[in-house]
Amino acid sequence: MRSFPNKQYPSQFWLLSGGLLVSTIGNSMIWPFLTIFLTEKLDLPLSQITLLLTIKSFFTLVSSYIAGPMADQLGRKALMVISLTGNAVAYLLMIPANSFLVFAGLMALSGIFNPLFGIGSNAMIADMLPSEQRANGYALLRMVNNAGIAIGPMMGGFIAASSYNLTFEIGAACLGSFALFILLFIAETLPQGESRQQKIPDRDKGYGPVLKDRLFMAMCGALTLTFTASIPVFSLLSVYVKENFGIPENQFGGIMATNALMVVFFQFAVTRLTAKHKPFIIMAIGGLLYAIGVGSISLGHQVYQFQISMVILTLGELMIAPTATALTADLSPQEMRGRYMSIFGLTYGVASGLGPLIGGFLNDAISPAAIWYGGMIMALISVGGYLIMRQEYRKRIA
């Protein structure tokens, strides 16, 4: 058995990982309970609360579209600092907010800043690591990220039970600290000099070449369906279990921690296994696990049953997330990596907007359990897409 691959990665990779842990703890203290916070503060139906999440997602899409060329021209580091600082400010401004319109503006602000970090950091990792190390590198970062997600909801659940304001203040402080860390200790990885400018003809400085990559765009479409199926688990499940089964925030934090701890302990091992197989086969199996995990939530009544559903869903996540990110890096030319990562980021952005909106509609129009049946159907459709794309991928690598 190989030892943990510490010496295979540059020191900046580990510096970035350490800072990411702190910021993720702060972020994950807030987002699992944001729907409850908004519902209790505004006293509105769930369909209107989810509209706020959709507003955030809309501005995330706009920002993601702009951020790709920025990452390729201005650099990865600036985007990451702007993202963290902007989100910290948005969280602090949510504390005194007390109306739907004010929250709509703040969610839009958060949506603008939110995707910049992912686009910048994913491009930076692709810059630092060769192709054969990327899947494992992204897997390691997911382990660190989810260690923070394991800690954050448990802390946030207990703090939010007594003071939501303190939760937002601590979360903002964590994000601000990581922004300062990046500014002082992380070096820019964007290639510099005239040779780099010469690689990008003027006609190719937009998104045209990316949008013409049929395999990549088809993959992004299928991923959007997969993520749309799972987003309600992370945005609506807290309200679902509290209102229908009386499960409080501190116990729900344990359900979220199940997801995060599995990534921490199993992500690298799973990626070592899946990296040996065809990526679209792995993504199809992962999509099937998403469908089973999301659909089975409709059968749950107690905490342990929801945790079982989370385990199944997370197994799919362990297979799909690093595989799709590494495949995006491999399909993208170096001089257009930011734009490929930007479009790739849109898959989660679109899903973040559609998932809560569809879930809220199904909840109000049909029944709470309809949220999970709808998600299961979308995940199954994505599985068919992955299987079809595997043929095109064979031609591409040939």
Summary of the structure (lengths in Angstrom):
residues: 398
radius of gyration: 20.0
end to end distance: 32.5
largest distance: 61.8
contacts: 1496
relative contact order: 0.16
helix: 85%
strand: 0%
